[in-house]
Amino acid sequence: MTDMLLIGLYALAAGGVVAAAGAGALRLLRDRSILVHIVVLLSVTVTAVVAGVAAVAQAMFLSAHDLRVVLVTVSASAAVSLVVGVAFGRRLAASAVWADQARERERRLEAGRRELVAWVSHDLRTPLAGLRAMAEALEDGVVADPATVGEYHRRIRLETDRLTQLVDDLFELSRINAGALRLAPTIVPLREVVSDALAGVAPLAARRGITLRAAESGWPRVRAGERELARVVSNLLINAVRYTPEDGTVQVDAGLEAGDVWLAVSDTCGGIPDDDLHRVFDVAFRGERARTPDCGAGGGLGLAIVRGLVEAHGGLVGVRNTGAGCRFEVRLPAA
Ligand code: ADP
């Protein structure tokens, strides 16, 4: 009986030393991946068994040969359990990462929904209140002279057009956020999409004295939803023209690189403040210039829509400042 107690104590002491070393190792590696933790845990368990067996064998004065036999047997089982453990650990680590990504996606969607609700209450209700006030003033005859009445009518029409555009943007964004966007990808010649968008923005550019330029050649084809791609290009172009001071230049280029199609819209807007660069794609973000009345205030949804549509295609969009302005670049998987 005392023998058994002694054997137990030897095994416990050996295992305890290994466990303490393992706890130290885990502490040092606390920032590493789940897989590293699992490997350390398994190694500690296996080493504790080996150490226990070795300590007991030494104390029991096993012959060197018997001790080797025991150690080889234990090591073989240890190797098998380590291999199995690493394989399962990998799967566990991967599912933990997926769960993490799913949580992050859900968190972003929820934040997007909250931003949209806040946006609706401010950006739709405020102009509606203005419209109502103007309509009431007309109805009650508070404004009667023909010039003011004409001006009220004009403002009501402009504001209604703007609200229509905002509701349209809002609808698009909520479809993207709800994951309800169904793409019907076809092989699209990028050149034609860009030509159409340039034609659409040309009157605004002419009014502001802005030169529009597009590369002569090198236009790739891309696999994309045509309507969505057209929206991406025209949102980027409209912004470039709106935020570039008069007599500036807007340039569109495209090409193929490392299997991706890239499209860049560069302007001479003078640059986006560094603090704003990472926020321009956020829902409802508007830079300082967008809040000045002469700029034709937008809803702050244009670039959020661009990002949503590009990501729905498995692509990426980014922006950086260049010398005279900024450059928005879209990357999409090639056709
Ligand atoms: P909106 O234009 O309606 O304000 P967007 O989402 O299209 O909303 O753009 C967000 C902000 O990003 C704008 O308010 C503006 O400050 C900045 N921005 C977007 N495009 C450009 C550009 N081409 N040049 C400079 N600033 C830009």
Residues whose N, C-alpha, C, O or C-beta is under 5 A from the ligand:
A	BS01	ADP	L236 N239 A240 Y243 D267 C269 I272 V280 F285 R286 G287 E288 A290 G298 G299 G300 L301 G302 L303 A304
